[in-house]
Amino acid sequence: MSWFAPVRPEARIAVLRSVLYVFVLLDMHVIVRDPIPLSHHTELYRPLDLAVLLHLPPPSLPLTWTLYAVLVVGCLVAAAGRAPRLAGWVVAAAFTWWVAIGFSYGKVDHDHLALVVALWLLPTVGAVPGGWSATRSSAQAGWVLKCVQIAVVATYFLSAVAKIRSGHWTLTSWPESYILMWAIVRRPHGLGQLLVPHPGVLHVMQWGSILAELSSVAVLWLRGRALLAAALFWMGFHVFTVALLYIHFAPTVVCWLAFAPLERLRPWWRARHPPLEPPVPVPPRPGSALVSR
């Protein structure tokens, strides 16, 4: 239990909440931005298993616009730290439905796994007295952070499992294929064009990718500089995929903040930007006052 629910500062939860709720607003306008236009084409709708299990109705313009309004208002309220439980669970439910609609017209983007998990868990902490400057710590905060960390790592590990499964559970099938060459040809832009004449390099990159994803679970036991090195490695991995294929993992990247000591952000900022103190009034010296005649 000390590993799965360690005592962690609740200020870290307060900062993570603010960042993730603001990111949801960005996500629904930049990444999963198509549920409203897609609701014009219900004949193409193929609901996810989750939507079938929960008997969610097919999308329509009134439904998607309502979800949009609920998400905007809910994220603004939750990011401000108001009604953290109510606003948080409303955002979690609405955003899960929002992305379920977006993913029911094509592939499911697994980079949203950690973000959806985080949105459902953050409200369990409740109000954080003091917000970013809170001094209280709790096992509840540690449990939420640990679950988000597990979801981040699962994004990579389950990706490797899916690749192995696609090759009929043969480890060498995916890394020895030409999937990366196909992806570069399919997206003829970025630095990937420089690697098309070098298929051997692409095979090495595929082997490195799947081995890194399989070993990603080790991140959950790293501390200090080792954890920082792992985080920098995965950030570099995502920068490389953007440069190579224009594929980003922004929802996963922002959830890496669950590993960071965010509670140090406010003291760090105050130490470098001390508040301006009001000037101390200087009492006049005797005999210096002007006497009106």
C-alpha positions as a Markdown table, in Angstrom:
| # | Residue | x | y | z |
|---|---|---|---|---|
| 1 | Met | 0.0 | 0.0 | 0.0 |
| 2 | Ser | 2.9 | 2.4 | 0.6 |
| 3 | Trp | 3.9 | 1.9 | -3.0 |
| 4 | Phe | 0.4 | 2.1 | -4.5 |
| 5 | Ala | -0.9 | 4.9 | -2.2 |
| 6 | Pro | 2.2 | 6.9 | -1.1 |
| 7 | Val | 1.6 | 10.1 | 0.9 |
| 8 | Arg | 2.1 | 12.9 | -1.5 |
| 9 | Pro | 1.5 | 16.7 | -1.3 |
| 10 | Glu | -2.0 | 17.8 | -2.3 |
| 11 | Ala | -0.5 | 20.9 | -3.9 |
| 12 | Arg | 0.7 | 18.6 | -6.7 |
| 13 | Ile | -2.9 | 17.6 | -7.3 |
| 14 | Ala | -4.0 | 21.2 | -7.4 |
| 15 | Val | -1.5 | 22.1 | -10.0 |
| 16 | Leu | -2.2 | 19.0 | -12.0 |
| 17 | Arg | -5.9 | 19.8 | -12.0 |
| 18 | Ser | -5.4 | 23.3 | -13.4 |
| 19 | Val | -3.1 | 22.1 | -16.1 |
| 20 | Leu | -5.2 | 19.1 | -17.2 |
| 21 | Tyr | -8.5 | 21.0 | -17.3 |
| 22 | Val | -7.0 | 23.8 | -19.4 |
| 23 | Phe | -5.5 | 21.1 | -21.6 |
| 24 | Val | -8.9 | 19.5 | -22.1 |
| 25 | Leu | -10.1 | 22.8 | -23.5 |
| 26 | Leu | -7.2 | 22.8 | -25.9 |
| 27 | Asp | -7.7 | 19.1 | -26.8 |
| 28 | Met | -11.4 | 19.5 | -27.8 |
| 29 | His | -10.5 | 22.5 | -30.1 |
| 30 | Val | -7.3 | 21.2 | -31.6 |
| 31 | Ile | -7.0 | 17.4 | -31.3 |
| 32 | Val | -10.4 | 15.7 | -30.9 |
| 33 | Arg | -12.2 | 18.6 | -32.5 |
| 34 | Asp | -14.6 | 16.8 | -34.9 |
| 35 | Pro | -17.5 | 15.3 | -32.9 |
| 36 | Ile | -19.7 | 18.3 | -33.9 |
| 37 | Pro | -19.1 | 18.0 | -37.7 |
| 38 | Leu | -19.1 | 14.2 | -37.5 |
| 39 | Ser | -22.6 | 14.3 | -36.0 |
| 40 | His | -23.9 | 15.3 | -39.4 |
| 41 | His | -23.0 | 11.8 | -40.6 |
| 42 | Thr | -24.7 | 9.3 | -38.3 |
| 43 | Glu | -24.7 | 6.6 | -41.0 |
| 44 | Leu | -20.9 | 6.4 | -40.6 |
| 45 | Tyr | -21.1 | 6.0 | -36.8 |
| 46 | Arg | -19.7 | 2.7 | -35.4 |
| 47 | Pro | -20.0 | 3.0 | -31.6 |
| 48 | Leu | -17.1 | 1.8 | -29.4 |
| 49 | Asp | -17.8 | -1.1 | -27.1 |
| 50 | Leu | -17.9 | 1.4 | -24.2 |
| 51 | Ala | -20.8 | 3.3 | -25.9 |
| 52 | Val | -22.6 | 0.0 | -26.6 |
| 53 | Leu | -22.1 | -1.1 | -23.0 |
| 54 | Leu | -23.5 | 2.2 | -21.6 |
| 55 | His | -26.3 | 2.4 | -24.2 |
| 56 | Leu | -25.1 | 5.9 | -25.2 |
| 57 | Pro | -27.3 | 7.4 | -27.9 |
| 58 | Pro | -25.8 | 8.1 | -31.4 |
| 59 | Pro | -24.4 | 11.6 | -31.8 |
| 60 | Ser | -26.6 | 14.5 | -33.0 |
| 61 | Leu | -26.1 | 18.2 | -33.3 |
| 62 | Pro | -28.0 | 19.0 | -30.1 |
| 63 | Leu | -26.1 | 16.3 | -28.2 |
| 64 | Thr | -22.6 | 17.3 | -29.3 |
| 65 | Trp | -23.2 | 21.0 | -28.8 |
| 66 | Thr | -24.5 | 20.3 | -25.3 |
| 67 | Leu | -21.4 | 18.3 | -24.6 |
| 68 | Tyr | -19.3 | 21.1 | -25.9 |
| 69 | Ala | -21.0 | 23.7 | -23.7 |
| 70 | Val | -20.8 | 21.4 | -20.6 |
| 71 | Leu | -17.1 | 20.8 | -21.2 |
| 72 | Val | -16.2 | 24.5 | -21.6 |
| 73 | Val | -18.1 | 25.6 | -18.5 |
| 74 | Gly | -17.0 | 22.5 | -16.4 |
| 75 | Cys | -13.3 | 22.9 | -17.3 |
| 76 | Leu | -13.3 | 26.6 | -16.4 |
| 77 | Val | -15.0 | 25.9 | -13.1 |
| 78 | Ala | -12.7 | 23.0 | -12.3 |
| 79 | Ala | -9.5 | 24.7 | -13.4 |
| 80 | Ala | -10.4 | 27.5 | -11.0 |
| 81 | Gly | -10.6 | 25.0 | -8.1 |
| 82 | Arg | -14.4 | 25.5 | -7.6 |
| 83 | Ala | -16.6 | 22.5 | -6.8 |
| 84 | Pro | -13.7 | 20.1 | -7.6 |
| 85 | Arg | -15.8 | 16.9 | -7.1 |
| 86 | Leu | -18.9 | 17.9 | -9.0 |
| 87 | Ala | -17.2 | 19.9 | -11.8 |
| 88 | Gly | -14.5 | 17.2 | -12.0 |
| 89 | Trp | -16.8 | 14.3 | -12.5 |
| 90 | Val | -19.0 | 16.3 | -15.0 |
| 91 | Val | -15.9 | 17.0 | -17.1 |
| 92 | Ala | -14.7 | 13.4 | -16.8 |
| 93 | Ala | -18.1 | 12.0 | -18.0 |
| 94 | Ala | -18.6 | 14.6 | -20.7 |
| 95 | Phe | -15.0 | 14.3 | -22.1 |
| 96 | Thr | -15.2 | 10.5 | -22.1 |
| 97 | Trp | -18.4 | 10.7 | -24.2 |
| 98 | Trp | -16.8 | 13.4 | -26.4 |
| 99 | Val | -13.8 | 11.3 | -27.3 |
| 100 | Ala | -15.9 | 8.2 | -27.6 |
| 101 | Ile | -17.9 | 10.0 | -30.3 |
| 102 | Gly | -14.7 | 11.2 | -32.1 |
| 103 | Phe | -13.2 | 7.7 | -32.0 |
| 104 | Ser | -16.4 | 5.9 | -33.2 |
| 105 | Tyr | -15.7 | 7.2 | -36.7 |
| 106 | Gly | -12.3 | 5.7 | -37.1 |
| 107 | Lys | -9.3 | 4.6 | -35.1 |
| 108 | Val | -9.0 | 5.0 | -31.3 |
| 109 | Asp | -6.1 | 7.2 | -30.3 |
| 110 | His | -4.4 | 5.5 | -27.4 |
| 111 | Asp | -2.6 | 8.7 | -26.4 |
| 112 | His | -5.8 | 9.7 | -24.5 |
| 113 | Leu | -5.7 | 6.8 | -22.1 |
| 114 | Ala | -3.9 | 8.5 | -19.3 |
| 115 | Leu | -5.8 | 11.7 | -19.7 |
| 116 | Val | -9.2 | 10.1 | -19.4 |
| 117 | Val | -8.0 | 8.1 | -16.4 |
| 118 | Ala | -6.7 | 11.2 | -14.7 |
| 119 | Leu | -10.0 | 13.1 | -15.3 |
| 120 | Trp | -11.9 | 10.3 | -13.5 |
| 121 | Leu | -9.5 | 10.1 | -10.6 |
| 122 | Leu | -8.7 | 13.8 | -9.8 |
| 123 | Pro | -12.2 | 14.6 | -8.3 |
| 124 | Thr | -11.6 | 11.9 | -5.6 |
| 125 | Val | -9.2 | 14.1 | -3.8 |
| 126 | Gly | -11.9 | 16.8 | -3.2 |
| 127 | Ala | -11.1 | 20.3 | -2.2 |
| 128 | Val | -7.4 | 21.2 | -1.6 |
| 129 | Pro | -7.2 | 24.0 | 1.0 |
| 130 | Gly | -4.6 | 26.5 | -0.1 |
| 131 | Gly | -4.6 | 25.3 | -3.8 |
| 132 | Trp | -1.1 | 25.5 | -5.3 |
| 133 | Ser | 0.3 | 26.6 | -1.9 |
| 134 | Ala | -1.3 | 23.8 | 0.1 |
| 135 | Thr | 0.9 | 22.2 | 2.8 |
| 136 | Arg | -1.2 | 19.1 | 3.5 |
| 137 | Ser | -0.2 | 15.7 | 2.2 |
| 138 | Ser | -2.4 | 12.6 | 1.9 |
| 139 | Ala | -2.4 | 9.0 | 0.7 |
| 140 | Gln | -5.4 | 9.8 | -1.4 |
| 141 | Ala | -3.4 | 12.3 | -3.5 |
| 142 | Gly | -0.6 | 9.7 | -3.8 |
| 143 | Trp | -3.1 | 7.0 | -5.0 |
| 144 | Val | -4.4 | 9.3 | -7.7 |
| 145 | Leu | -0.9 | 10.3 | -8.9 |
| 146 | Lys | 0.2 | 6.6 | -8.9 |
| 147 | Cys | -2.8 | 5.6 | -11.0 |
| 148 | Val | -2.1 | 8.3 | -13.5 |
| 149 | Gln | 1.5 | 7.2 | -13.7 |
| 150 | Ile | 0.4 | 3.6 | -14.3 |
| 151 | Ala | -1.9 | 4.8 | -17.1 |
| 152 | Val | 1.0 | 6.8 | -18.7 |
| 153 | Val | 3.2 | 3.7 | -18.6 |
| 154 | Ala | 0.3 | 1.5 | -19.8 |
| 155 | Thr | 0.1 | 3.7 | -22.9 |
| 156 | Tyr | 3.5 | 2.5 | -24.0 |
| 157 | Phe | 3.4 | -1.1 | -22.7 |
| 158 | Leu | 0.0 | -1.9 | -24.1 |
| 159 | Ser | 1.1 | -0.4 | -27.4 |
| 160 | Ala | 3.9 | -3.0 | -27.5 |
| 161 | Val | 1.4 | -5.7 | -26.6 |
| 162 | Ala | -0.9 | -4.6 | -29.5 |
| 163 | Lys | 2.0 | -4.7 | -31.9 |
| 164 | Ile | 3.0 | -8.2 | -30.8 |
| 165 | Arg | -0.7 | -9.3 | -31.1 |
| 166 | Ser | -0.9 | -7.9 | -34.6 |
| 167 | Gly | 2.0 | -10.2 | -35.5 |
| 168 | His | 0.1 | -13.3 | -34.2 |
| 169 | Trp | 2.0 | -13.0 | -30.9 |
| 170 | Thr | 5.4 | -13.2 | -32.5 |
| 171 | Leu | 7.8 | -10.7 | -31.0 |
| 172 | Thr | 9.9 | -10.3 | -34.2 |
| 173 | Ser | 6.9 | -9.8 | -36.6 |
| 174 | Trp | 6.4 | -6.0 | -36.0 |
| 175 | Pro | 10.0 | -4.8 | -35.6 |
| 176 | Glu | 11.1 | -6.8 | -38.7 |
| 177 | Ser | 8.2 | -5.5 | -40.8 |
| 178 | Tyr | 8.2 | -2.4 | -43.0 |
| 179 | Ile | 5.5 | -0.6 | -41.0 |
| 180 | Leu | 7.6 | 2.5 | -40.4 |
| 181 | Met | 8.5 | 2.7 | -44.1 |
| 182 | Trp | 4.8 | 2.5 | -44.9 |
| 183 | Ala | 4.0 | 5.2 | -42.3 |
| 184 | Ile | 6.6 | 7.5 | -43.9 |
| 185 | Val | 5.3 | 6.9 | -47.4 |
| 186 | Arg | 1.8 | 7.5 | -46.2 |
| 187 | Arg | 2.8 | 10.8 | -44.6 |
| 188 | Pro | 5.3 | 12.3 | -47.1 |
| 189 | His | 6.7 | 15.0 | -44.9 |
| 190 | Gly | 9.0 | 15.5 | -42.0 |
| 191 | Leu | 12.4 | 14.1 | -41.5 |
| 192 | Gly | 11.2 | 10.6 | -42.4 |
| 193 | Gln | 11.9 | 11.3 | -46.1 |
| 194 | Leu | 15.6 | 11.3 | -45.3 |
| 195 | Leu | 15.3 | 7.7 | -44.0 |
| 196 | Val | 13.4 | 6.1 | -46.9 |
| 197 | Pro | 16.7 | 5.0 | -48.7 |
| 198 | His | 17.9 | 3.3 | -45.4 |
| 199 | Pro | 15.4 | 0.5 | -44.5 |
| 200 | Gly | 18.0 | -1.0 | -42.2 |
| 201 | Val | 17.9 | 2.1 | -40.0 |
| 202 | Leu | 14.1 | 1.9 | -39.9 |
| 203 | His | 14.3 | -1.7 | -38.7 |
| 204 | Val | 16.7 | -0.7 | -35.9 |
| 205 | Met | 14.3 | 2.1 | -34.9 |
| 206 | Gln | 11.4 | -0.3 | -34.8 |
| 207 | Trp | 13.3 | -2.7 | -32.6 |
| 208 | Gly | 14.3 | 0.2 | -30.3 |
| 209 | Ser | 10.7 | 1.4 | -30.1 |
| 210 | Ile | 9.2 | -1.9 | -29.1 |
| 211 | Leu | 11.9 | -2.8 | -26.6 |
| 212 | Ala | 11.5 | 0.6 | -25.0 |
| 213 | Glu | 7.8 | 0.2 | -24.8 |
| 214 | Leu | 8.1 | -3.3 | -23.2 |
| 215 | Ser | 10.6 | -2.0 | -20.6 |
| 216 | Ser | 8.5 | 1.1 | -19.9 |
| 217 | Val | 7.1 | -0.4 | -16.7 |
| 218 | Ala | 10.4 | 0.1 | -15.0 |
| 219 | Val | 9.6 | 3.8 | -14.9 |
| 220 | Leu | 7.2 | 3.1 | -12.0 |
| 221 | Trp | 10.1 | 2.2 | -9.7 |
| 222 | Leu | 12.6 | 4.9 | -10.7 |
| 223 | Arg | 13.4 | 7.9 | -8.5 |
| 224 | Gly | 15.5 | 11.0 | -8.7 |
| 225 | Arg | 17.8 | 11.4 | -11.6 |
| 226 | Ala | 16.9 | 8.0 | -13.1 |
| 227 | Leu | 13.3 | 9.1 | -13.3 |
| 228 | Leu | 14.3 | 12.4 | -14.8 |
| 229 | Ala | 16.4 | 10.6 | -17.4 |
| 230 | Ala | 13.5 | 8.3 | -18.3 |
| 231 | Ala | 11.1 | 11.3 | -18.6 |
| 232 | Leu | 13.6 | 13.1 | -20.9 |
| 233 | Phe | 14.0 | 9.9 | -23.0 |
| 234 | Trp | 10.2 | 9.6 | -23.6 |
| 235 | Met | 9.9 | 13.4 | -24.3 |
| 236 | Gly | 12.7 | 13.0 | -26.9 |
| 237 | Phe | 10.9 | 10.0 | -28.3 |
| 238 | His | 7.7 | 12.0 | -28.8 |
| 239 | Val | 9.7 | 14.9 | -30.3 |
| 240 | Phe | 11.2 | 12.4 | -32.7 |
| 241 | Thr | 7.9 | 11.0 | -33.8 |
| 242 | Val | 6.6 | 14.5 | -34.5 |
| 243 | Ala | 9.6 | 15.3 | -36.6 |
| 244 | Leu | 9.6 | 11.9 | -38.3 |
| 245 | Leu | 5.8 | 11.3 | -38.9 |
| 246 | Tyr | 4.0 | 14.4 | -37.6 |
| 247 | Ile | 2.4 | 12.1 | -34.9 |
| 248 | His | 2.2 | 13.7 | -31.5 |
| 249 | Phe | 1.3 | 12.3 | -28.1 |
| 250 | Ala | 0.3 | 15.5 | -26.4 |
| 251 | Pro | -2.3 | 14.0 | -24.0 |
| 252 | Thr | 0.2 | 11.5 | -22.8 |
| 253 | Val | 3.0 | 14.0 | -22.6 |
| 254 | Val | 1.0 | 16.4 | -20.4 |
| 255 | Cys | 0.1 | 13.5 | -18.0 |
| 256 | Trp | 3.8 | 12.9 | -17.4 |
| 257 | Leu | 3.4 | 15.9 | -15.0 |
| 258 | Ala | 2.1 | 13.3 | -12.5 |
| 259 | Phe | 5.7 | 12.2 | -12.0 |
| 260 | Ala | 6.9 | 15.8 | -11.4 |
| 261 | Pro | 7.2 | 17.6 | -8.0 |
| 262 | Leu | 4.7 | 20.2 | -9.0 |
| 263 | Glu | 4.3 | 21.4 | -5.4 |
| 264 | Arg | 7.7 | 23.1 | -5.8 |
| 265 | Leu | 6.4 | 25.4 | -8.6 |
| 266 | Arg | 4.8 | 28.0 | -6.4 |
| 267 | Pro | 7.8 | 28.4 | -3.9 |
| 268 | Trp | 10.2 | 28.4 | -6.9 |
| 269 | Trp | 8.3 | 31.2 | -8.5 |
| 270 | Arg | 8.0 | 33.3 | -5.3 |
| 271 | Ala | 11.7 | 32.9 | -4.6 |
| 272 | Arg | 12.5 | 34.5 | -8.0 |
| 273 | His | 9.7 | 37.0 | -8.0 |
| 274 | Pro | 9.2 | 38.3 | -4.4 |
| 275 | Pro | 6.2 | 40.5 | -3.9 |
| 276 | Leu | 6.8 | 44.2 | -3.9 |
| 277 | Glu | 6.6 | 45.6 | -0.4 |
| 278 | Pro | 4.8 | 48.9 | 0.0 |
| 279 | Pro | 7.2 | 51.8 | 0.8 |
| 280 | Val | 7.6 | 52.6 | 4.4 |
| 281 | Pro | 6.5 | 56.3 | 5.2 |
| 282 | Val | 9.4 | 58.4 | 6.5 |
| 283 | Pro | 8.3 | 60.6 | 9.4 |
| 284 | Pro | 9.0 | 64.3 | 8.9 |
| 285 | Arg | 11.9 | 65.8 | 10.9 |
| 286 | Pro | 11.0 | 68.4 | 13.5 |
| 287 | Gly | 10.8 | 71.9 | 12.1 |
| 288 | Ser | 10.8 | 70.8 | 8.5 |
| 289 | Ala | 7.1 | 71.3 | 8.0 |
| 290 | Leu | 6.0 | 74.4 | 6.1 |
| 291 | Val | 3.8 | 76.8 | 8.0 |
| 292 | Ser | 1.2 | 78.6 | 6.0 |
| 293 | Arg | 0.8 | 82.3 | 6.8 |
